[in-house]
Amino acid sequence: MQKFIIVGIILTLFFGCFSEKQTTGATPKKTNTATVLSEKQQLEFDYLFHEANKERILGNFQMAAGLFAKCIKINPNEAAPYYEMANIYDMTQDVNLSLAFANKAVELDGSNKWYRLLYAHTLQRSGDTENAIKQYEKLVELEPNNIDLYFDIAQMQSYIGKHKEALNSLSKVEKVVGIDEQIILQKEKIYIKLNDIDGAANEVQKLINAYPDKVQYQGILADLYLANDMPEKAFAIYQEILIKDPGNPFAHLSLYDYYKSKKEDEKAIEEAKLAFQSPNLDIDTKMQILLYYYSLSDKNATLKKEAFELNKILIKVHPEEAKSYTIYADFLLRENKLEGAKENYLKAIEFDNSRFPIWNQLMFIESELNQQDDLLRDSKKAIELFPNQPIFYFFYGLTNLQKKNFQEAIDYFEIGKDFVLDNPQLLAQFYASLGDAYNGSKSYEKSDTAYEKALKIEPKNVYVLNNYSYYLSLRKENLERAEQLSALCNELEPNQPNYQDTYAWILYTQGKFVQAKDWLEKAIENGGGSNPVILEHLGDVYAQLNNIEKAVELWEKAKSFKGESPYLDKKIANKKLYE
């Protein structure tokens, strides 16, 4: 680009600096100093011009610019190369050089509309809208029936705040084409900018008069009045619309806004219902309205009630649209009505099973409801539909883990973890669950490795700290590591009886019976008094401390809370510790 810019500077110097008059849009005079070329020069010019255009089309702008520069050197009074150079610099975002070359092209041939259009365009891009308008006015002189030019002028005039001039430009178009919706609506916007609501209304009234059967124009006028604090005028027009078209959903929606502004909520919701009952109001518009309700209704009982009524109408009118059931399920889920939400998400999936968020919500609901069979079925379907989404592998693996299908769980955890991207928490959960699954299948080395990977990602994951340390204690392996992990777990979440029990059992395994007793008693104080495992463990500790009567008392209490360890009955019967 640096070379390209240098070429432009050389060219600018080559064909001379342009006067301030020329670059500010003053009327350029076409030069009469046509260069007479020899036959050889003309052939060379034509060849170079052709080659330059070829390079420009291929995107080789630097080479094209160099070739056009040679054309200019051969014939400095020919406009076409300047125009092409202006086009190149316009495409490469060099506004100043584009403006200079376009100006020169117009100076040499002011009758060519394409040269003047480019010049006007570059003036506008440079921020000189005033002079761009002057160039468009000259274009109008060349093509007085080109209504697009009037539109362009009007837009630019409005942009720089010359709203009355813009109205005048549009009125000129109107004289040529007659009453036209595009012109009228543009004029309406300009009148609104001028805060002339009557003027805007008069413009819309022209459309109503010209097309009395098109009630949408009456709707535009009514909406104009409603938006500008003239609700009674708006109301009267909405009533007229409904006389002509009783089922018009847009009129009912506007009346909903009208009644809401008057705080007449009962009338408002009736109008909304009538709008929703119309199949002519598209479902996406209805969804937008319900999303608006969703954002406002969480703590507003009235709006919540209205939202549920509209949801039911939506399903009735659009019974085969997945969106109908999805939005209803979202409302139900927010109210913690999990069964209802699940039912509607499943219904949505019947009509559109391609939406990942719906499946995702369904998985969490079934997990929350502990519906393992349904979760197993639906997570497997979701994996088939979304084979790169790790969350579905996680749910499928977790459900198999809970059902003690350890190898199936391991297979899907191993696959799913490789799809996790930029989500360390989920990856840690995969490794934690792999640790549980490998432990269940007695692949202890792999279990320990998975737990260590989980802790590398989340060193303070209390679930992993507790499970990993407990399983080590059961195997009586690496007890120092187990004690370290369990101690951290209890530090992070003190007074949690299950975690205290784990730490006590590690101490017990190391023969630290007195310390184990203290931790188990803490666990009972913190709510573990009805936990048969904690009670049995404390009984074992008392047996090790030679207080067999207290031990039997605790074992019997564990039994009363449905303790089911393999040696519990034998310990009670024989009043002796078995391990």
C-alpha positions as CSV (number, residue, x, y, z in Angstrom):
1,M,0.0,0.0,0.0
2,Q,2.9,2.4,0.7
3,K,4.1,2.0,-2.9
4,F,0.5,2.5,-4.1
5,I,0.2,5.8,-2.2
6,I,3.5,7.0,-3.6
7,V,2.2,6.3,-7.1
8,G,-0.9,8.4,-6.3
9,I,1.2,11.3,-5.0
10,I,3.4,11.3,-8.2
11,L,0.2,11.3,-10.3
12,T,-1.2,14.1,-8.3
13,L,1.9,16.1,-8.9
14,F,2.0,15.0,-12.5
15,F,-1.4,16.4,-13.6
16,G,-1.2,19.4,-11.3
17,C,-2.7,20.6,-8.1
18,F,-6.5,21.1,-8.2
19,S,-7.8,24.5,-7.2
20,E,-10.0,25.0,-4.1
21,K,-12.8,25.9,-6.4
22,Q,-12.8,22.6,-8.1
23,T,-12.7,20.4,-5.0
24,T,-15.5,22.3,-3.3
25,G,-18.0,21.6,-6.0
26,A,-17.9,24.8,-8.0
27,T,-19.1,24.3,-11.6
28,P,-16.2,22.7,-13.5
29,K,-15.9,23.8,-17.2
30,K,-15.2,21.1,-19.7
31,T,-11.8,21.8,-21.3
32,N,-11.6,22.3,-25.0
33,T,-7.9,21.5,-25.1
34,A,-8.3,18.1,-26.7
35,T,-4.9,16.4,-27.3
36,V,-4.4,15.3,-30.9
37,L,-2.6,12.0,-30.8
38,S,-0.6,10.3,-33.5
39,E,-1.8,6.9,-34.7
40,K,1.1,5.3,-32.7
41,Q,0.1,7.2,-29.6
42,Q,-3.5,6.3,-29.9
43,L,-2.7,2.6,-30.3
44,E,-0.4,2.7,-27.3
45,F,-3.1,4.6,-25.3
46,D,-5.8,2.0,-26.2
47,Y,-3.5,-0.9,-25.4
48,L,-2.5,0.5,-22.0
49,F,-6.0,1.4,-21.1
50,H,-7.2,-2.1,-21.9
51,E,-4.4,-3.7,-19.9
52,A,-5.1,-1.4,-17.0
53,N,-8.7,-2.3,-16.9
54,K,-7.8,-6.0,-17.0
55,E,-5.5,-5.6,-14.0
56,R,-8.1,-3.6,-12.1
57,I,-10.7,-6.4,-12.7
58,L,-8.1,-8.9,-11.4
59,G,-7.7,-6.9,-8.3
60,N,-4.1,-5.8,-9.1
61,F,-4.8,-2.2,-8.2
62,Q,-1.2,-1.0,-7.9
63,M,-0.4,-2.3,-11.4
64,A,-3.6,-0.9,-12.8
65,A,-2.9,2.5,-11.3
66,G,0.6,2.5,-12.9
67,L,-0.9,1.7,-16.3
68,F,-3.6,4.4,-16.1
69,A,-0.9,6.8,-15.1
70,K,0.9,6.1,-18.4
71,C,-2.4,6.7,-20.2
72,I,-2.7,10.1,-18.5
73,K,0.9,10.9,-19.6
74,I,0.1,10.1,-23.2
75,N,-3.2,12.0,-23.2
76,P,-3.7,14.3,-20.1
77,N,-6.9,15.7,-21.5
78,E,-8.8,12.4,-21.7
79,A,-11.2,12.0,-18.8
80,A,-11.6,8.2,-18.7
81,P,-8.2,7.3,-17.0
82,Y,-8.9,9.9,-14.3
83,Y,-12.3,8.3,-13.7
84,E,-10.7,4.8,-13.4
85,M,-8.1,6.1,-11.1
86,A,-10.8,7.7,-8.9
87,N,-12.6,4.3,-8.8
88,I,-9.4,2.5,-7.7
89,Y,-8.7,5.0,-4.9
90,D,-12.3,4.8,-3.9
91,M,-12.1,1.0,-3.5
92,T,-8.8,1.3,-1.6
93,Q,-10.4,3.9,0.8
94,D,-8.1,6.8,-0.2
95,V,-10.8,9.5,-0.2
96,N,-8.5,12.4,-1.0
97,L,-7.0,11.0,-4.1
98,S,-10.3,9.5,-5.2
99,L,-11.8,13.0,-4.9
100,A,-9.0,14.6,-6.8
101,F,-9.2,12.2,-9.8
102,A,-13.0,12.3,-9.9
103,N,-12.9,16.1,-9.9
104,K,-10.5,16.1,-12.8
105,A,-12.7,13.6,-14.8
106,V,-15.7,15.9,-14.3
107,E,-13.7,18.9,-15.3
108,L,-12.7,17.2,-18.5
109,D,-16.2,15.8,-19.3
110,G,-19.0,17.2,-17.2
111,S,-21.7,15.6,-19.4
112,N,-20.8,12.1,-18.3
113,K,-23.2,11.1,-15.5
114,W,-21.0,8.2,-14.2
115,Y,-18.1,10.7,-13.7
116,R,-20.3,13.1,-11.8
117,L,-21.9,10.3,-9.8
118,L,-18.5,9.1,-8.6
119,Y,-17.5,12.7,-7.8
120,A,-20.7,13.2,-5.8
121,H,-20.1,10.0,-4.0
122,T,-16.5,10.9,-3.1
123,L,-17.6,14.3,-1.9
124,Q,-20.2,12.7,0.3
125,R,-17.6,10.2,1.7
126,S,-15.2,13.0,2.4
127,G,-17.9,14.7,4.6
128,D,-18.7,17.5,2.1
129,T,-22.4,16.7,1.8
130,E,-23.3,20.3,0.7
131,N,-21.2,20.0,-2.5
132,A,-22.3,16.4,-3.0
133,I,-25.9,17.8,-3.2
134,K,-24.8,20.3,-5.8
135,Q,-23.4,17.6,-7.9
136,Y,-26.6,15.6,-7.7
137,E,-28.5,18.7,-8.7
138,K,-26.4,18.8,-11.8
139,L,-27.1,15.2,-12.4
140,V,-30.8,16.0,-12.2
141,E,-30.3,18.5,-15.0
142,L,-28.8,15.7,-17.1
143,E,-31.6,13.2,-16.2
144,P,-34.6,15.2,-15.0
145,N,-36.9,12.0,-14.9
146,N,-34.5,10.0,-12.7
147,I,-36.5,9.9,-9.4
148,D,-33.7,8.0,-7.6
149,L,-31.6,11.1,-7.8
150,Y,-34.3,13.2,-6.0
151,F,-34.4,10.5,-3.3
152,D,-30.6,10.7,-2.9
153,I,-30.7,14.5,-2.7
154,A,-33.5,14.4,-0.1
155,Q,-31.7,11.9,2.0
156,M,-28.5,14.0,2.0
157,Q,-30.5,17.2,2.7
158,S,-32.2,15.6,5.6
159,Y,-28.9,14.2,6.9
160,I,-27.4,17.7,7.2
161,G,-30.5,19.1,8.7
162,K,-32.0,20.7,5.7
163,H,-35.4,19.1,6.2
164,K,-37.5,21.6,4.4
165,E,-35.3,21.4,1.3
166,A,-35.6,17.6,1.6
167,L,-39.4,17.9,1.6
168,N,-39.2,20.1,-1.5
169,S,-37.0,17.5,-3.3
170,L,-39.5,14.7,-2.5
171,S,-42.4,16.9,-3.6
172,K,-40.7,17.2,-7.0
173,V,-40.6,13.4,-7.2
174,E,-44.2,13.3,-6.2
175,K,-45.2,15.5,-9.1
176,V,-43.7,13.0,-11.5
177,V,-44.8,9.7,-10.0
178,G,-48.0,10.7,-8.1
179,I,-49.0,9.4,-4.6
180,D,-46.3,6.8,-3.7
181,E,-45.9,5.0,-0.4
182,Q,-42.1,5.3,-0.2
183,I,-42.2,9.0,-0.8
184,I,-45.0,9.6,1.7
185,L,-43.4,7.6,4.4
186,Q,-40.1,9.4,3.9
187,K,-41.8,12.7,4.1
188,E,-43.6,11.6,7.3
189,K,-40.3,10.9,8.9
190,I,-39.0,14.3,8.0
191,Y,-42.1,16.0,9.4
192,I,-41.6,14.1,12.6
193,K,-38.0,15.3,12.8
194,L,-39.4,18.9,12.4
195,N,-41.8,18.1,15.2
196,D,-44.6,18.8,12.8
197,I,-47.0,16.0,13.7
198,D,-49.9,17.6,11.7
199,G,-47.7,17.7,8.6
200,A,-46.7,14.0,9.1
201,A,-50.4,13.1,9.6
202,N,-51.4,15.0,6.4
203,E,-48.9,13.0,4.4
204,V,-50.2,9.7,5.7
205,Q,-53.8,10.9,5.1
206,K,-52.8,11.2,1.4
207,L,-52.2,7.5,1.3
208,I,-55.5,6.8,3.1
209,N,-57.4,8.9,0.6
210,A,-55.7,7.3,-2.4
211,Y,-56.1,3.8,-1.1
212,P,-59.1,3.7,1.3
213,D,-59.2,-0.1,1.3
214,K,-55.7,-0.5,2.6
215,V,-56.3,-0.4,6.4
216,Q,-52.5,-0.6,7.1
217,Y,-52.2,3.1,6.2
218,Q,-54.9,3.9,8.8
219,G,-52.8,1.9,11.2
220,I,-49.7,4.0,10.4
221,L,-51.7,7.2,11.1
222,A,-53.1,5.8,14.4
223,D,-49.6,4.6,15.5
224,L,-48.3,8.1,14.7
225,Y,-50.9,9.7,17.0
226,L,-50.4,7.1,19.7
227,A,-46.6,7.7,19.7
228,N,-47.1,11.4,20.0
229,D,-49.5,11.6,22.9
230,M,-52.7,11.8,20.9
231,P,-54.3,8.6,22.2
232,E,-57.9,9.6,21.6
233,K,-57.3,10.3,17.9
234,A,-55.4,6.9,17.7
235,F,-58.3,5.1,19.4
236,A,-60.8,6.5,16.9
237,I,-58.8,5.2,14.0
238,Y,-58.3,1.8,15.5
239,Q,-62.0,1.5,15.9
240,E,-62.5,2.4,12.2
241,I,-60.0,-0.2,11.2
242,L,-61.8,-2.9,13.2
243,I,-65.1,-2.0,11.6
244,K,-63.6,-2.7,8.2
245,D,-61.5,-5.6,9.4
246,P,-62.6,-7.0,12.7
247,G,-59.8,-9.6,13.0
248,N,-57.0,-7.2,12.2
249,P,-54.3,-8.3,14.7
250,F,-52.2,-5.1,14.3
251,A,-55.1,-3.0,15.3
252,H,-55.7,-5.2,18.4
253,L,-52.0,-5.0,19.3
254,S,-52.1,-1.2,19.0
255,L,-55.3,-1.1,21.2
256,Y,-53.4,-3.3,23.7
257,D,-50.8,-0.5,23.9
258,Y,-53.5,2.1,24.1
259,Y,-55.3,0.4,27.0
260,K,-52.0,-0.2,28.8
261,S,-51.2,3.5,28.6
262,K,-54.5,4.2,30.2
263,K,-53.8,1.5,32.8
264,E,-56.9,-0.5,31.8
265,D,-55.2,-3.9,32.1
266,E,-58.3,-6.0,31.6
267,K,-59.2,-4.4,28.3
268,A,-55.5,-4.5,27.3
269,I,-55.1,-8.2,27.7
270,E,-58.4,-8.9,25.9
271,E,-57.0,-7.0,22.9
272,A,-53.7,-9.0,23.1
273,K,-55.7,-12.2,23.2
274,L,-57.6,-11.2,20.1
275,A,-54.3,-10.4,18.3
276,F,-52.8,-13.8,19.3
277,Q,-55.9,-15.6,18.1
278,S,-55.3,-14.3,14.6
279,P,-53.3,-16.7,12.3
280,N,-52.5,-13.6,10.2
281,L,-50.2,-12.4,13.0
282,D,-47.0,-14.3,12.4
283,I,-45.6,-16.4,15.2
284,D,-42.3,-14.5,15.4
285,T,-44.1,-11.3,16.3
286,K,-46.1,-13.2,19.0
287,M,-42.8,-14.6,20.3
288,Q,-41.3,-11.1,20.5
289,I,-44.3,-10.1,22.6
290,L,-44.0,-13.1,24.9
291,L,-40.2,-12.5,25.3
292,Y,-41.1,-8.9,26.4
293,Y,-43.5,-10.5,28.9
294,Y,-40.8,-12.9,30.0
295,S,-38.4,-10.0,30.8
296,L,-41.0,-8.1,32.9
297,S,-43.2,-10.7,34.4
298,D,-40.9,-12.5,36.9
299,K,-42.1,-10.5,39.9
300,N,-45.4,-9.2,38.5
301,A,-48.3,-11.5,39.1
302,T,-50.6,-9.8,36.7
303,L,-48.2,-9.9,33.8
304,K,-47.3,-13.5,34.6
305,K,-51.0,-14.5,34.4
306,E,-51.4,-12.7,31.1
307,A,-48.3,-14.4,29.8
308,F,-49.6,-17.8,30.5
309,E,-52.9,-17.0,28.9
310,L,-51.2,-15.8,25.8
311,N,-48.9,-18.9,25.8
312,K,-51.9,-21.2,25.7
313,I,-53.5,-19.3,22.8
314,L,-50.2,-19.4,20.9
315,I,-50.2,-23.2,21.2
316,K,-53.8,-23.4,20.1
317,V,-53.3,-21.2,17.0
318,H,-49.8,-22.7,16.1
319,P,-50.0,-26.3,17.3
320,E,-47.3,-27.6,15.0
321,E,-44.7,-24.9,15.7
322,A,-41.9,-25.9,18.0
323,K,-41.5,-22.2,19.1
324,S,-45.0,-22.3,20.7
325,Y,-44.0,-25.1,23.1
326,T,-40.5,-23.8,23.7
327,I,-41.6,-20.4,25.0
328,Y,-44.3,-22.0,27.2
329,A,-41.7,-24.4,28.6
330,D,-39.4,-21.5,29.4
331,F,-42.1,-19.8,31.4
332,L,-42.9,-23.1,33.3
333,L,-39.3,-23.7,34.0
334,R,-38.9,-20.3,35.5
335,E,-41.8,-21.2,37.8
336,N,-40.0,-24.4,38.7
337,K,-42.8,-26.4,37.2
338,L,-40.4,-29.0,36.0
339,E,-42.8,-31.7,34.8
340,G,-44.7,-29.2,32.7
341,A,-41.6,-27.7,31.2
342,K,-40.3,-31.1,30.3
343,E,-43.5,-32.1,28.6
344,N,-43.4,-29.0,26.5
345,Y,-39.8,-29.2,25.6
346,L,-40.4,-32.8,24.4
347,K,-43.4,-31.5,22.4
348,A,-41.1,-28.9,20.8
349,I,-38.6,-31.6,19.9
350,E,-41.4,-33.5,18.1
351,F,-41.6,-30.6,15.6
352,D,-38.0,-29.5,15.6
353,N,-35.3,-31.7,17.0
354,S,-32.4,-29.5,15.7
355,R,-32.3,-27.0,18.6
356,F,-29.4,-27.7,21.0
357,P,-30.7,-25.3,23.8
358,I,-34.0,-27.3,24.0
359,W,-32.2,-30.6,24.5
360,N,-29.8,-29.0,26.9
361,Q,-32.7,-27.7,29.1
362,L,-34.4,-31.1,28.9
363,M,-31.2,-32.9,30.2
364,F,-31.0,-30.6,33.3
365,I,-34.7,-31.0,34.1
366,E,-34.6,-34.8,33.9
367,S,-31.4,-34.8,36.0
368,E,-33.1,-32.5,38.6
369,L,-36.1,-34.9,38.6
370,N,-33.8,-37.9,38.9
371,Q,-35.5,-39.5,36.0
372,Q,-32.7,-41.8,35.1
373,D,-34.4,-43.9,32.4
374,D,-35.6,-40.8,30.6
375,L,-32.3,-39.2,30.9
376,L,-30.5,-42.2,29.6
377,R,-32.9,-42.4,26.6
378,D,-32.8,-38.7,25.8
379,S,-29.1,-38.1,26.3
380,K,-28.4,-40.9,23.9
381,K,-30.7,-39.3,21.3
382,A,-29.0,-36.0,21.8
383,I,-25.5,-37.5,21.3
384,E,-26.7,-38.9,17.9
385,L,-28.0,-35.4,16.9
386,F,-25.1,-33.4,18.4
387,P,-22.1,-35.7,18.3
388,N,-19.7,-32.8,19.1
389,Q,-21.5,-31.5,22.2
390,P,-19.8,-32.8,25.4
391,I,-22.6,-32.1,27.8
392,F,-24.8,-34.9,26.4
393,Y,-21.9,-37.4,26.8
394,F,-21.6,-36.2,30.4
395,F,-25.3,-36.8,31.2
396,Y,-25.3,-40.2,29.5
397,G,-22.1,-41.3,31.3
398,L,-23.3,-39.9,34.6
399,T,-26.6,-41.8,34.4
400,N,-24.8,-45.0,33.6
401,L,-22.5,-44.4,36.5
402,Q,-25.4,-44.0,38.8
403,K,-26.8,-47.3,37.4
404,K,-23.4,-48.9,38.0
405,N,-22.9,-49.5,34.3
406,F,-19.3,-48.6,34.8
407,Q,-17.8,-49.6,31.5
408,E,-20.5,-47.8,29.5
409,A,-20.0,-44.7,31.6
410,I,-16.2,-44.8,31.1
411,D,-16.6,-45.2,27.3
412,Y,-18.7,-42.1,27.0
413,F,-16.8,-40.0,29.5
414,E,-13.6,-40.7,27.6
415,I,-15.2,-39.7,24.3
416,G,-17.0,-36.6,25.7
417,K,-14.1,-35.1,27.5
418,D,-12.2,-34.6,24.2
419,F,-15.0,-32.3,22.9
420,V,-14.7,-29.9,25.8
421,L,-13.3,-26.5,24.7
422,D,-12.7,-23.5,27.0
423,N,-14.7,-25.0,29.8
424,P,-12.4,-26.1,32.6
425,Q,-15.2,-26.7,35.1
426,L,-16.9,-29.2,32.8
427,L,-13.6,-30.9,32.0
428,A,-12.9,-31.2,35.7
429,Q,-16.4,-32.8,36.1
430,F,-15.5,-35.3,33.4
431,Y,-12.3,-36.4,35.1
432,A,-14.0,-36.5,38.5
433,S,-16.7,-38.8,37.1
434,L,-14.1,-40.9,35.4
435,G,-12.4,-41.3,38.7
436,D,-15.7,-42.6,40.2
437,A,-16.3,-44.9,37.2
438,Y,-12.8,-46.4,37.2
439,N,-13.0,-46.9,40.9
440,G,-16.3,-48.7,40.5
441,S,-14.8,-51.0,37.9
442,K,-11.8,-51.5,40.2
443,S,-9.3,-49.9,37.8
444,Y,-7.7,-48.1,40.7
445,E,-4.7,-46.7,39.0
446,K,-6.8,-45.1,36.3
447,S,-9.2,-43.8,38.9
448,D,-6.4,-42.1,40.8
449,T,-5.0,-40.6,37.6
450,A,-8.4,-39.2,36.7
451,Y,-8.9,-37.7,40.1
452,E,-5.4,-36.1,40.0
453,K,-6.3,-34.5,36.6
454,A,-9.5,-33.2,38.0
455,L,-7.6,-31.6,40.9
456,K,-5.0,-30.1,38.6
457,I,-7.8,-28.2,36.9
458,E,-9.8,-27.5,40.1
459,P,-7.5,-28.0,43.2
460,K,-10.4,-27.0,45.6
461,N,-13.1,-29.3,44.2
462,V,-14.5,-30.6,47.4
463,Y,-16.4,-33.5,45.7
464,V,-13.1,-34.8,44.3
465,L,-11.2,-34.2,47.5
466,N,-13.7,-36.2,49.5
467,N,-14.3,-39.1,47.1
468,Y,-10.6,-39.5,46.2
469,S,-9.4,-39.5,49.8
470,Y,-12.2,-41.8,50.9
471,Y,-11.5,-44.4,48.2
472,L,-7.8,-44.3,49.1
473,S,-8.7,-44.9,52.8
474,L,-10.8,-47.9,51.8
475,R,-7.9,-49.4,49.9
476,K,-5.5,-48.3,52.7
477,E,-3.2,-46.8,50.0
478,N,-1.4,-43.5,50.0
479,L,-2.9,-42.5,53.3
480,E,-0.8,-39.4,53.7
481,R,-2.2,-38.1,50.4
482,A,-5.7,-39.1,51.5
483,E,-5.3,-37.2,54.8
484,Q,-4.0,-34.1,53.1
485,L,-6.9,-34.1,50.6
486,S,-9.6,-34.7,53.2
487,A,-8.1,-32.1,55.5
488,L,-8.3,-29.5,52.7
489,C,-11.9,-30.6,52.0
490,N,-12.9,-30.0,55.6
491,E,-11.1,-26.7,55.6
492,L,-13.0,-25.5,52.5
493,E,-16.4,-26.8,53.8
494,P,-16.3,-27.1,57.6
495,N,-19.1,-28.7,59.6
496,Q,-20.1,-31.0,56.7
497,P,-20.8,-34.4,58.4
498,N,-20.0,-36.6,55.4
499,Y,-16.6,-34.8,54.8
500,Q,-15.8,-35.1,58.5
501,D,-16.7,-38.8,58.4
502,T,-14.2,-39.3,55.5
503,Y,-11.4,-37.6,57.4
504,A,-12.2,-39.6,60.6
505,W,-12.1,-42.9,58.6
506,I,-8.7,-42.0,57.2
507,L,-7.4,-41.3,60.7
508,Y,-9.0,-44.6,61.8
509,T,-7.2,-46.5,59.0
510,Q,-3.9,-45.0,60.2
511,G,-4.7,-46.2,63.8
512,K,-5.4,-42.7,65.1
513,F,-8.5,-43.8,67.0
514,V,-8.9,-41.0,69.5
515,Q,-8.6,-38.3,66.8
516,A,-11.0,-40.4,64.6
517,K,-13.5,-40.5,67.5
518,D,-13.4,-36.7,67.9
519,W,-14.1,-36.1,64.2
520,L,-16.9,-38.6,64.1
521,E,-18.6,-36.9,67.1
522,K,-18.3,-33.6,65.3
523,A,-20.0,-35.2,62.3
524,I,-22.9,-36.3,64.5
525,E,-23.2,-32.9,66.1
526,N,-23.4,-31.4,62.6
527,G,-26.3,-33.5,61.5
528,G,-24.9,-36.9,61.0
529,G,-26.8,-38.5,63.9
530,S,-29.2,-40.4,61.6
531,N,-26.5,-41.5,59.1
532,P,-25.9,-45.2,59.6
533,V,-22.4,-45.1,58.1
534,I,-21.2,-42.4,60.5
535,L,-22.9,-44.3,63.5
536,E,-21.3,-47.6,62.5
537,H,-17.9,-46.0,62.0
538,L,-18.1,-44.4,65.5
539,G,-19.0,-47.8,66.9
540,D,-15.9,-49.3,65.2
541,V,-13.8,-46.6,66.8
542,Y,-15.2,-47.4,70.3
543,A,-14.5,-51.1,69.7
544,Q,-10.9,-50.2,68.9
545,L,-10.8,-48.2,72.2
546,N,-12.1,-51.3,74.0
547,N,-15.5,-49.9,74.9
548,I,-17.6,-52.7,73.3
549,E,-20.8,-51.7,75.1
550,K,-20.8,-48.3,73.5
551,A,-19.8,-49.9,70.2
552,V,-22.8,-52.2,70.2
553,E,-25.1,-49.4,71.1
554,L,-23.9,-47.4,68.1
555,W,-24.1,-50.4,65.8
556,E,-27.6,-51.1,66.9
557,K,-28.5,-47.4,66.3
558,A,-26.9,-47.7,62.8
559,K,-29.1,-50.8,62.2
560,S,-32.2,-48.9,63.2
561,F,-31.4,-46.3,60.5
562,K,-31.2,-49.1,57.9
563,G,-27.5,-49.6,58.0
564,E,-26.6,-52.4,55.5
565,S,-22.8,-52.9,55.8
566,P,-21.8,-56.6,55.3
567,Y,-20.6,-57.1,58.9
568,L,-23.1,-55.0,60.8
569,D,-25.4,-57.8,61.9
570,K,-22.4,-60.0,62.8
571,K,-20.9,-57.3,64.9
572,I,-24.1,-56.8,66.8
573,A,-24.7,-60.5,67.3
574,N,-21.2,-61.4,68.5
575,K,-20.4,-58.0,70.1
576,K,-17.1,-58.0,68.3
577,L,-15.5,-55.9,65.6
578,Y,-15.2,-57.4,62.1
579,E,-13.4,-55.7,59.2
